[in-house]
Amino acid sequence: MKNRVFILLGAALLLASCGVTGKQEGSVRLMQYNVGVFHKSGENSAPDVAAIIKEYKADIVSLNELDSCNTRNPEYQLRELAYGLGGWEYRYGRAIPYLGGAYGDGIVTPTAIMHGAAGNLPNFEGSEVRAFVVVETAKYVFISTHLDHEYESARLQQSRIINNYVLSKYGRSSKPVFLAGDLNAPRNEACMQEFAQFWDILTPDQPTYPSDGADICIDYIMVLRNPGFAHVTPLKSGVITKSKAASLEKASDHLPVFADVKIK
């Protein structure tokens, strides 16, 4: 039998309003979180974000809207978060130079990173240049991105660039490939149909933005349908709407999402 992703139906897969932190032994918890440069509430929310990541026992996290050594936030935010998590590994992708430093996306994980890469998503129709970040661990490939927030046509072009890159680099990978990000698009938009040609969405169609009254789903985690990868079983996923460790509304204007998978 050919290796394939088994999409599990029913409530076991989707945990849309999640206050349960436990995860199955041997599973991998993927997380997506747009953290809004840790200042959407006007205060430094990096400790809150770190607390939420720890509370939900994430194994790897896609992070959007990170400043790096600029005049708005002089610290290297991704590195500071990684240190706050206990010395996690990290990779950063600069989207644009900004205020003497940079602004972009990143990935943190307590797992050893075997390889890391980053690339740019050019601007279209006057949109901002965006980025994607890639890390490869011993078990899987994980990609973080943040698509344009203004123009649907730009998001479509950016999604095509990501697909072309991933298929050329990892289309027949022996490891599963995951994509996470703030895609700034509902599921019926053209860029999501572009992704749907090659990816299965693991997270539920539940609102992720804004955090103080979410009414639209724009944050996702997906798995690539590549014929050579190891067997992946989705276990459960959800939009995190409760936290004992910190205020989700103060931490960011987005809610984090997660997906648990078993990799053989």
C-alpha positions in Angstrom: 0.0 0.0 0.0 1.3 3.4 -0.9 2.1 5.7 2.0 -0.5 8.4 2.4 -2.0 10.7 5.0 -5.1 9.3 6.8 -7.5 12.1 7.4 -9.5 11.2 10.5 -13.1 12.4 10.6 -15.1 13.5 13.5 -14.5 15.3 16.8 -11.2 13.5 17.5 -9.5 15.5 14.8 -10.9 18.9 15.5 -10.7 20.5 18.9 -11.8 24.0 18.1 -12.1 25.5 21.6 -9.2 23.9 23.3 -8.4 24.1 27.0 -6.8 20.7 27.1 -3.0 20.7 27.1 -2.3 17.0 27.1 -1.0 15.2 24.0 -0.6 11.6 23.0 2.7 10.0 23.8 5.0 9.9 20.8 3.0 12.6 18.9 4.3 15.8 17.5 2.5 19.1 18.3 2.8 21.7 15.6 1.8 25.3 16.4 1.2 28.5 14.4 1.2 31.9 16.1 1.3 35.4 14.7 2.7 37.3 17.7 2.4 40.9 16.4 6.0 41.9 17.4 5.0 41.1 21.0 3.5 44.6 21.4 -0.1 44.5 20.1 -1.4 45.2 23.7 1.2 48.0 24.2 3.3 45.9 26.6 6.0 43.3 25.9 4.1 40.0 25.5 7.1 37.8 24.8 6.9 36.2 28.3 3.2 35.5 27.7 3.8 33.9 24.3 6.5 31.7 25.8 4.2 30.7 28.6 1.4 29.7 26.2 3.9 27.7 24.1 5.1 25.9 27.2 1.6 25.4 28.5 0.5 23.7 25.3 3.7 21.7 25.0 4.4 22.6 21.4 7.2 20.7 19.7 7.7 23.3 17.0 6.2 26.8 16.4 5.7 29.0 13.3 5.9 32.7 14.3 4.9 35.7 12.3 5.6 39.5 12.7 9.0 39.4 14.4 11.2 42.5 14.7 15.0 42.1 14.7 17.3 44.8 16.0 15.4 47.8 14.8 14.5 51.1 16.5 10.9 49.9 17.3 12.2 46.8 19.1 16.0 46.8 19.5 16.3 43.2 20.6 16.5 40.1 18.3 13.0 39.0 19.2 13.2 35.4 17.9 16.4 34.7 19.8 15.0 36.3 23.0 11.9 34.1 22.8 14.1 31.0 22.1 16.1 31.8 25.2 13.0 32.4 27.2 11.8 28.9 26.2 14.9 27.4 27.7 17.4 27.6 24.9 15.4 26.4 22.0 16.8 26.3 18.5 15.5 28.9 16.0 15.7 30.2 12.4 14.7 33.6 11.2 13.6 34.8 7.8 13.8 38.5 7.0 10.9 39.8 5.0 11.9 43.5 4.8 14.6 45.8 6.2 12.8 47.9 8.8 13.8 50.9 10.9 17.5 50.0 10.9 16.9 46.3 11.4 14.5 43.8 10.0 10.9 42.4 10.2 10.0 38.9 9.3 9.1 35.4 10.4 10.7 32.6 12.4 10.5 29.1 13.8 11.5 27.8 17.3 11.8 24.2 18.4 13.5 22.3 21.2 14.4 19.7 18.6 17.8 19.8 16.8 17.6 21.6 13.4 19.6 19.7 10.8 19.1 22.3 8.1 17.5 25.8 7.8 16.7 28.1 4.9 14.7 31.2 4.1 13.4 32.9 1.0 11.4 36.0 0.0 7.9 36.3 -1.6 8.1 39.3 -3.9 5.6 42.1 -3.8 2.8 42.1 -6.2 0.2 44.9 -6.9 2.1 47.1 -4.5 2.0 44.6 -1.7 4.7 44.1 1.0 7.6 41.7 0.4 7.0 38.7 2.6 9.1 35.7 3.6 9.1 32.0 4.3 11.4 30.0 6.6 12.2 26.3 6.4 13.7 24.0 9.0 14.4 20.3 8.7 14.6 18.0 11.7 15.4 14.3 11.9 11.7 13.5 11.4 10.1 16.2 9.3 10.3 19.5 7.4 8.5 22.5 8.7 7.8 25.8 6.9 6.5 29.1 8.3 5.1 31.9 6.2 3.0 35.1 6.3 1.1 36.1 3.2 0.2 39.7 2.1 -2.6 41.2 4.2 -4.0 43.6 1.5 -4.2 42.1 -1.9 -5.8 38.8 -2.9 -3.9 38.7 -6.2 -0.6 39.0 -4.3 -1.5 36.1 -1.9 -2.2 34.0 -5.0 1.1 34.7 -6.5 2.9 34.1 -3.2 1.1 30.8 -2.7 2.3 29.7 -6.1 5.9 30.6 -5.3 5.7 28.5 -2.1 4.2 25.6 -3.9 6.9 25.7 -6.6 9.7 25.9 -4.1 8.3 23.1 -1.9 7.6 20.7 -4.8 11.0 21.2 -6.3 12.8 20.8 -3.0 10.7 18.4 -1.1 8.1 16.9 -3.5 9.5 13.4 -3.1 11.0 13.8 0.4 11.1 10.7 2.6 10.0 13.0 5.5 6.6 14.6 5.9 6.4 18.3 5.1 4.3 20.8 7.0 3.4 24.4 6.2 2.1 26.8 8.9 1.3 30.5 8.7 -0.9 33.5 8.8 -2.2 33.3 5.3 -4.6 36.3 5.6 -7.2 34.3 3.6 -10.4 32.4 4.3 -10.7 28.9 2.9 -12.6 29.9 -0.2 -10.0 32.3 -1.5 -8.0 31.6 -4.6 -4.7 31.2 -2.8 -6.2 28.5 -0.6 -7.4 26.7 -3.7 -3.9 26.9 -5.0 -2.6 25.3 -1.8 -5.4 22.7 -1.9 -3.9 21.2 -5.0 -1.0 19.8 -2.9 -1.7 20.2 0.8 -4.3 19.0 3.3 -5.3 21.4 6.0 -4.9 19.9 9.5 -6.4 22.7 11.5 -10.1 23.4 11.9 -12.2 26.0 10.0 -12.7 28.1 13.2 -12.0 31.8 13.8 -8.4 32.7 14.7 -8.5 36.6 14.4 -8.9 38.9 16.3 -8.0 37.4 19.6 -10.6 39.5 21.5 -13.5 38.3 19.4 -12.3 36.1 16.6 -14.6 36.0 13.6 -12.4 34.8 10.7 -10.0 31.9 10.1 -6.7 33.0 8.6 -4.1 30.9 10.4 -3.4 27.4 9.2 -1.3 24.3 9.5 -1.1 21.9 6.5 0.7 18.7 5.4 2.0 18.1 1.9 0.6 15.2 -0.1 4.0 13.9 -1.3 4.2 10.3 -2.4 7.5 9.4 -0.7 6.9 10.6 2.9 6.6 8.6 6.0 3.2 7.7 7.3 1.4 10.6 9.1 -1.7 10.2 11.2 -3.5 13.4 12.3 -4.6 13.1 15.9 -6.3 16.3 17.0 -6.1 20.0 16.2 -7.6 23.2 17.5 -7.7 27.0 17.9 -6.5 27.8 21.4 -9.0 30.0 23.1 -8.1 29.3 26.8 -4.9 29.7 28.7 -4.1 29.4 32.4 -0.6 30.7 31.8 -1.4 34.1 30.2 -4.0 36.3 28.6 -4.4 35.4 25.0 -5.9 38.9 24.2 -2.8 40.6 25.6 -0.3 38.1 24.1 -1.3 38.9 20.4 -4.2 40.0 18.2 -4.2 36.4 16.7 -5.1 33.2 18.5 -2.6 30.3 18.2 -3.5 27.1 16.5 -2.1 23.6 16.8 -2.2 20.2 15.2 -1.0 16.9 16.7 0.3 14.3 14.4 1.9 10.8 14.7 4.8 10.2 12.4 6.0 6.6 11.6 
